[in-house]
Amino acid sequence: MADNEIITTITVPTLAANQRAEYAKMAHPASFYSVVGGAVVVTMDGDRCTAASVAVGGLTPRPVKAPAVEAALTGMQLTADNIATATAHLGEDITAAGVDIIGDIYASAGYRSGVAPVEVKHALMHAIGLAHH
């Protein structure tokens, strides 16, 4: 945008009847601020995923899309095992994005790396109503 422009409208598409969306986060215990979070939108045909959109935030300086996770989900039945297999690809996506994993007073880079796939997995399981705790 130019210095003399302002945003006047933001359009957010609604989900289709066969789509589910969810966000899961590991929150800081005092502030509940998201330290690491995963956002997902899945398009379903019965119990089979026909399309997926996955992103993770708090792990790197900017949110990162996860195309390897998305590809691993697409065409699959969303079972706990298939979700776990797909979220294991998150490290590939972070490497491909060419961004550094951050560490700060809230969580080390190593901790964030370990928590990110768990939060994406939680978001996916919540989205499809699969019990996991």
N, C-alpha and C positions, 0 to 999 in steps of 0.2 A: 504494500500500500504506500501511497505517497503521503508526505507530511500533511497535506490538506484534505485527505480522505478519511471517512469514518465508516465503520460497519453499521449498516442500517437493518440488516436482516440476516438471521441464521436459520437455515432450514435443516431440520433433523428428520431423516426419513423414519417412518414407523415400521415396525417389524411386521413381516407377513405372518399369517397364521401358523406356518410351519417353521418359524424361526424362534430361537430362544437366545437371550442375552443375559450375561451375568458379569459381575465384577467381584473379585475376592482380594482381600489385602491382609498383610501382616501389619498390624497397627502398633504404633508406639504405645506402651501401656499407660503413660500419663496423659498424652494429648489425643490419642486415638488417630493421630495423623498417619497416613499411609507411609510405611517405610518401603515396602515392595508390594505391588499389586498386579493382578492379571485380569485383563478384560477379554471376553469372548463373545462372539455371535456365531451360532451354528444354525445351519439350515438343514432340516431333517426330512427324510422320507421314511416314515415309520421310526425304526430305531437306527436307521442308517444315516450318517452325515453325508449330505451332498455338497456342502460348501462350509467353509469355516473362516472366520477372521479372528486372529489372536494378536494381542499386544501386551507388552509388559512395561510397567513404569516403576520408577524408583531404583531400578537396577543400574541404570546408566543416566548420564545427564539429561537425556531426552527419552520419551517413550520409544520403544522399538517394536516393529511388527515382527511376527514369527512365521515366515512362510514355510519353513521346514516342518513346524508343528502343524500348520494348516494342511499341508500336503499329506502328512501322516494321518490326519483325521478324516480327510475327504475320501468317501467311498467305504468307510469302515462303520461297523456297528459300534456305537459308543458304549463299550463295556469298560469296567474299571481297568482291565488289563490293556486294552487298546488305548485308553486315555493315558495311562502311565507310559506306554511305549512312545506315544506321540510327544508327550511333554518332555521326554528325555532328549528330544532334538533341540530344545531351547538354546543350549550352549552353541550349537551350530549357527543359529540365527544371530546371536550376540556377536560371535566372531565375524560372521559375514557383514554385519552392520558396521564393523570397524570402529566401535566405540568402547571406551574403557568402563569397566564396572567400578562404581564409586564405593568408597568406604568413608564413613564419617563417625561422629560421636554416637550416632544412633545404631549403626550396624556396620560391620566390616564388609569389605568386598566379598570375602569368602562366604560370609553368612548370607549376604544378599543372593549370591550365586546359588546357594543351596535352597533358599526359600522360594525363589522365583518360580521354578517349575512346580513346586507344591501349590502355590497360589493359583497358577494357571490350571492345574489339575482340579483344585477346589472349585474354581469358577465353572469349569466344564461340568463337573459332577452336579453342582447346584443347578446349572442351566437345564440339564436333562432330568433332574429330580432323582439322581442316584445317591442313595445314602452312602456316607463315607467316613463318618466319625465313630 
